[in-house]
Amino acid sequence: MSKKTKSRSIKVKLLALIFFGMLVMMGALLVSYIYSMNQVRETSKSFFSKVIYDEVKDRMKFIVQSTISSIQGKYQGETIEREDIPNLLRSDLGHIRYGKNGYCFVFLYDGTHIIAPDNKTNEGKNLLNFKDPTGKKPVQEFISIAKAGGGFATYAWLNPNTKKYEPKMSFIAPLKIGGLEVAIGTGEYVSDIELAQKKIGLIFEQNRGKIIPLTLSIWGLAVFVFLMLIYIYVSRRVSRPINAVVKNIKQIAAGDFTGLIKVKSNDEIGEMARELSKMGESLAEIITQVLYSAAQVEETAEEIAKGNQDLSRRTQEQAATLEEVAATVEEVNSSIQLTTSNSEQANQLSLSTLEAVNAGKDSVQETLTAMEQISTSSQKIEDIIKVVNDIAFQTNLLALNAAVEAARAGDHGRGFAVVATEVRNLAGRTSELSKEVESLIKESAERVGRGNSLVRQSAELLNQIVENTNKTVMEITNVAATMREQATAGEQIQVSIDQLNQVTQQNAAMVEEMAASSMMLSSESGNLNRIVNRFQVSQKIPTTNTGKVRVLPEEATVLEPKPAPDVQKDFVGDSWEKF
């Protein structure tokens, strides 16, 4: 596309923009005007409605008051009978009409309708308790208003034209004639008032329909002329600077930052052109600096790559060493676990042995107690045997005395002598048995004494065994606790070594990634050098055949390089572990 075509396209766009702005302004004016006219219509409607209502009220009031003045002036000074007053009023007011449906009605204060031009059948009827469809008693309201001096009333009354009860507004006032006071009034149906309002509104709408097109045409023509003048001025002021800016942009896009066109315009386009020229100069300076920095980055990246490869080799060696240490610690930990398990079993066996020894000690103590009780019982038996021996001895003496006495008695004591002999024999056998029992008991007592001595010795030995067993259990328990602590420490050491091994593996992988990244950085920096060399700038960075920086020209301005980040600090804080 040629520059002329582009210029025309900008003009077309400006024209379209102005046309669109004109449409927007016309639309805004139309909306604003319609809104204003609607506001005027609503305000006018409310105003005319009030004016019409006020005019109707004033007209009704004027008609009633002028009628009262006319009747009172006609019969002033005359003597009139009360019975003749209704007929006189009918003859004077019954034929009066005004407007389309206007007339005067008269009610006596007792509710009798004496003048009813709209419905002659009601004349002479008492309508005091008559109710309209809304439940209101209008005749009572008429009389109350008349007695109060006059006023307005709203109610529903039969419209002779539509034959329906419709809302009606009336003015009622008192008429005093010949000593009789009556209520006289006149009214208008609300539908007639609203019809007048509609007619005025229709006239307003007709006039509004004529005003809107004319107003919009005038405003549209004025806006069109104004916008066309703006279009002509802006198109001339915009096209030339824009063409210059487009040429500069093409030149920059082609990589040529020399000989940029200067635009001597003080508007926004001129400012844009000047800023574009500054941007080209800044880009040229930046490209020069980038070329210098890219060469430095390439050289530094190669050095970093070599260092990373060496670090990767040493990290892998350290990882292999850690794996061997981890395997050794795992074997030691397994041995500690086995020793801990054996010590736990020994502890359980020693506790079981201690329980058995304590049970044996209790049994020996019970045996010793039983032996002491047996010794005590044997002593008591000896005492009993002594008593039995004494009884046998006394029995033998008594039997001997009985035999002596029986011998003295001769034949009379022969039977008693036989009994005495048997008793003495029995006492002798008892004495012999007592001696045998005593001998056995003494022998048993001696054996019990020896057994008691042996039991005491056994108890002492068991006490020593219990004491030694307690010490053994305590030692085994301490050994088991120590082994458990060693097992826990071994597990912690194993976990720590595993973690250290994992971190070392991660570090090794990270070092490999860094080595690969540095190699990629070196390759990309070479690509960057080739890309930047395509730009045309006023100064070039001389390089060697290998792409290394030789000397930076004095004319070129180089930005101060930012300090390199603390690699050790960054990696230690996140994913690098020092060891």
PyMOL commands that set and color helices and strands:
alter all, ss='L'
color gray80, all
select helices_A, chain A and resi 3-74+82-93+120-122+138-147+190-253+268-532+567-573
alter helices_A, ss='H'
color red, helices_A
select strands_A, chain A and resi 104-108+113-115+151-159+164-177+180-189
alter strands_A, ss='S'
color yellow, strands_A
deselect
rebuild
show_as cartoon
